[in-house]
Amino acid sequence: MSAKGKEPTFEEALKSLENVVAKLESGEIKLEESIRLFEEGMKLSSFCQKRLDDADRKIEVLLRKPGGVVSGTEDESDILRDEE
């Protein structure tokens, strides 16, 4: 994903995943590079899925109460944590 150790945003990771897929679909790269790109794509896909799951849980919590944000349990605090 990121060579600098900084976690990418969802949008950055998705764009990188799209680029990986385009390269793999082109059929113009060698086997070794295809394997490396496939591995990178799997990591990006997993990252994006986790971010989507987090967003889904956050929305579920927000919809649970008419006033919006629900506070209380430790799990809800984790769900509502600010994105860095």
C-alpha positions as CSV (number, residue, x, y, z in Angstrom):
1,M,0.0,0.0,0.0
2,S,2.0,3.0,1.2
3,A,5.8,2.9,1.2
4,K,6.1,5.6,3.8
5,G,4.1,3.8,6.5
6,K,1.3,6.3,6.4
7,E,-2.1,4.6,6.0
8,P,-3.8,5.7,2.8
9,T,-7.3,7.1,2.7
10,F,-10.1,4.8,1.4
11,E,-10.1,6.8,-1.9
12,E,-6.4,6.5,-2.4
13,A,-6.5,2.7,-1.7
14,L,-9.4,2.3,-4.1
15,K,-7.6,4.2,-6.8
16,S,-4.5,2.1,-6.3
17,L,-6.6,-1.1,-6.5
18,E,-8.2,0.1,-9.7
19,N,-4.7,0.7,-11.2
20,V,-3.6,-2.8,-10.1
21,V,-6.6,-4.3,-11.7
22,A,-6.1,-2.4,-15.0
23,K,-2.5,-3.6,-15.2
24,L,-3.5,-7.2,-14.5
25,E,-6.2,-7.0,-17.1
26,S,-3.9,-5.6,-19.7
27,G,-2.1,-8.9,-20.0
28,E,1.1,-7.0,-20.8
29,I,3.1,-7.8,-17.7
30,K,5.3,-10.8,-16.8
31,L,4.2,-13.6,-14.5
32,E,6.4,-12.4,-11.6
33,E,5.0,-8.9,-11.8
34,S,1.5,-10.3,-12.1
35,I,1.9,-12.2,-8.8
36,R,3.3,-9.2,-7.0
37,L,0.4,-7.0,-8.3
38,F,-2.1,-9.7,-7.3
39,E,-0.7,-9.7,-3.8
40,E,-0.8,-5.9,-3.6
41,G,-4.4,-6.0,-4.9
42,M,-5.4,-8.4,-2.2
43,K,-4.0,-6.2,0.5
44,L,-5.7,-3.1,-0.9
45,S,-9.0,-5.0,-1.3
46,S,-8.8,-6.1,2.3
47,F,-8.0,-2.6,3.5
48,C,-10.9,-1.1,1.5
49,Q,-13.3,-3.8,2.8
50,K,-12.3,-3.1,6.4
51,R,-12.9,0.6,5.9
52,L,-16.3,0.0,4.4
53,D,-17.2,-2.4,7.3
54,D,-16.1,0.3,9.8
55,A,-18.3,2.9,8.0
56,D,-21.2,0.5,8.0
57,R,-20.9,-0.1,11.7
58,K,-20.7,3.6,12.4
59,I,-23.9,4.2,10.4
60,E,-25.7,1.5,12.2
61,V,-24.7,3.1,15.6
62,L,-25.8,6.5,14.4
63,L,-29.2,5.2,13.2
64,R,-29.9,3.5,16.5
65,K,-30.8,6.7,18.2
66,P,-32.9,9.6,16.8
67,G,-30.5,12.2,18.2
68,G,-27.6,10.8,16.2
69,V,-24.4,9.9,18.1
70,V,-24.8,7.2,20.7
71,S,-22.3,7.0,23.5
72,G,-21.8,4.5,26.2
73,T,-20.0,1.2,25.5
74,E,-16.4,0.8,24.6
75,D,-17.4,-0.9,21.3
76,E,-19.4,2.2,20.3
77,S,-16.4,4.4,21.2
78,D,-14.2,2.4,18.8
79,I,-16.8,2.6,16.1
80,L,-17.2,6.4,16.5
81,R,-13.4,7.1,16.7
82,D,-12.2,9.9,14.5
83,E,-10.5,9.0,11.3
84,E,-6.9,10.2,11.1
